[in-house]
Amino acid sequence: MKLYTTFALLKKHEARTERYKHLAKSLGGVTKYGKDTPILLSTILDTNGLDDCLWALQATDPKQDKQRDKLARLFAVWCCRETPLPDGRTGWDLLTDERSRNAVDVAERYAHGDATDEELAAAWAAACGAAWDAAGAAAWAAAWAAAWAAARDAAWAAAWVAARAAARDAQAKQLKKMLR
């Protein structure tokens, strides 16, 4: 896809000043290049890197909205499936709930025109449900661990207080014996 932006569109979308200047410098300056001359996103990727290229997606020519949305959706799907993790797995391996995996599949089909808005919305809702369920399970596990740790700490503290009290009582009795 030959998506492009312009310096005027980047300015309109409030590009970060230092990155805008970096791009302008790498292209020979705004005045030399022109405010309305198309700048391919692939050029921004080459000169400024991935972050700026992804950010510039929002500043593409409005005539390219459909292409932009397809590219963004397919890139997000690729990231979910293929991003490598340090342990050799990929991002896809982290999606253990079938509702989440289905949402990625539907997003890809939608990008290619093979799924409806309703299917996309249903997949989104199901994936949100999966996320809430996972968050709830994580919160429950964290709460249980915290409660267990608090109970253990409280038991230890109580045991130390009781032991200290018993030791003081024993010391007091011994001292009384010695003082008689």
C-alpha positions in Angstrom: 0.0 0.0 0.0 1.3 3.4 -1.0 0.0 5.4 1.9 1.3 8.9 2.2 1.0 12.1 4.3 2.3 15.6 3.7 4.0 18.2 5.9 0.7 20.1 6.0 -1.2 17.1 7.2 1.5 16.3 9.8 1.3 19.9 11.1 -2.5 19.7 11.1 -2.4 16.6 13.2 0.1 18.2 15.6 3.2 16.2 14.9 5.8 16.3 17.7 8.1 19.2 16.8 11.4 17.3 17.2 10.2 14.4 15.0 8.7 16.8 12.4 12.0 18.7 12.2 13.9 15.4 11.9 11.8 14.3 9.0 12.0 17.7 7.3 15.8 17.6 7.7 16.1 14.1 6.3 14.0 15.1 3.3 15.9 18.3 2.6 13.6 20.7 4.4 9.9 21.6 4.2 10.5 24.5 1.7 12.6 22.3 -0.6 10.2 19.3 -0.3 7.0 21.3 -0.2 4.2 21.4 2.4 1.7 19.5 0.2 4.1 17.1 -1.5 3.1 13.5 -0.7 5.5 11.7 1.7 5.2 7.9 1.6 4.9 6.3 5.0 7.6 3.9 3.9 9.9 6.9 3.7 8.9 8.0 7.2 9.6 4.4 8.4 13.1 4.5 6.8 14.0 8.0 8.1 12.2 8.2 11.5 11.5 4.7 12.5 8.4 2.6 13.4 7.0 4.8 16.1 6.8 7.9 13.9 5.5 5.9 10.9 2.7 4.4 13.0 1.9 7.8 14.4 1.8 9.3 10.9 -1.0 6.9 10.0 -3.4 9.3 11.6 -2.2 12.1 9.3 -2.7 10.3 6.0 -4.7 11.9 3.2 -8.4 11.4 4.0 -8.9 9.8 0.5 -6.8 6.9 1.9 -8.8 6.3 5.0 -10.0 2.9 3.8 -6.5 1.8 2.9 -5.1 3.2 6.1 -7.7 1.4 8.3 -7.0 -1.9 6.5 -3.3 -1.6 6.9 -3.6 -0.6 10.6 -5.9 -3.6 11.3 -3.8 -6.1 9.4 -0.6 -4.8 11.2 -2.4 -5.2 14.6 -3.4 -8.7 13.7 0.2 -9.5 12.6 1.5 -8.1 15.9 -0.9 -10.3 17.9 0.1 -13.4 16.0 3.8 -12.9 15.3 5.5 -10.6 17.8 8.3 -12.7 19.3 8.6 -13.0 23.0 12.0 -13.6 24.8 11.0 -17.2 25.7 10.4 -18.2 22.0 6.7 -17.9 22.1 4.7 -15.3 20.2 2.0 -12.8 21.2 -0.6 -15.3 19.9 0.5 -17.8 22.6 -0.6 -15.4 25.2 -4.1 -15.4 24.0 -5.4 -18.4 25.9 -9.1 -17.6 25.7 -10.7 -18.6 22.4 -12.8 -15.4 22.4 -9.6 -13.4 22.1 -8.2 -15.5 19.3 -11.6 -15.3 17.5 -11.5 -11.5 17.7 -8.1 -11.5 16.0 -9.4 -13.8 13.3 -12.6 -11.7 12.8 -10.5 -8.5 12.7 -8.4 -10.0 9.9 -11.4 -11.2 8.0 -13.0 -7.7 8.4 -9.9 -6.0 7.0 -10.2 -8.2 3.9 -14.0 -7.5 3.6 -15.0 -11.0 4.7 -16.7 -10.1 8.0 -19.5 -7.7 8.8 -19.6 -4.8 11.2 -21.9 -6.9 13.4 -19.4 -9.8 13.5 -16.7 -7.4 14.4 -18.7 -5.8 17.1 -19.7 -9.2 18.5 -16.1 -10.4 18.5 -15.0 -7.2 20.2 -17.6 -7.7 22.9 -16.6 -11.3 23.4 -12.9 -10.4 23.6 -13.7 -7.6 26.2 -15.6 -10.3 28.2 -12.5 -12.5 28.0 -10.3 -9.6 29.2 -12.7 -8.8 32.1 -12.8 -12.5 33.0 -9.0 -12.7 33.0 -8.7 -9.4 34.9 -11.2 -10.8 37.5 -9.3 -14.0 37.8 -6.0 -12.1 38.2 -7.6 -9.8 40.8 -9.0 -12.7 42.7 -5.6 -14.5 42.7 -3.9 -11.3 43.8 -6.5 -10.7 46.5 -6.1 -14.2 47.7 -2.4 -14.0 47.7 -2.5 -10.7 49.5 -5.0 -12.0 52.1 -2.9 -15.1 52.6 0.2 -13.0 53.1 -1.6 -10.6 55.4 -3.0 -13.5 57.4 0.5 -15.1 57.6 2.1 -11.8 58.6 -0.7 -11.2 61.2 -0.2 -14.7 62.6 3.5 -14.2 62.8 3.1 -10.8 64.5 0.6 -12.3 66.9 2.9 -15.2 67.7 5.8 -12.8 68.3 3.6 -10.6 70.6 2.4 -13.7 72.5 6.0 -15.1 72.7 7.3 -11.7 73.9 4.5 -11.4 76.4 5.2 -15.0 77.7 8.9 -14.3 77.9 8.2 -11.1 79.8 5.9 -12.9 82.2 8.5 -15.6 82.7 11.1 -13.0 83.3 8.9 -11.2 85.8 8.1 -14.4 87.7 11.8 -15.2 87.8 12.7 -11.7 89.0 10.0 -12.0 91.7 11.4 -15.3 92.9 14.8 -13.8 93.0 13.6 -10.7 94.9 12.0 -12.8 97.7 
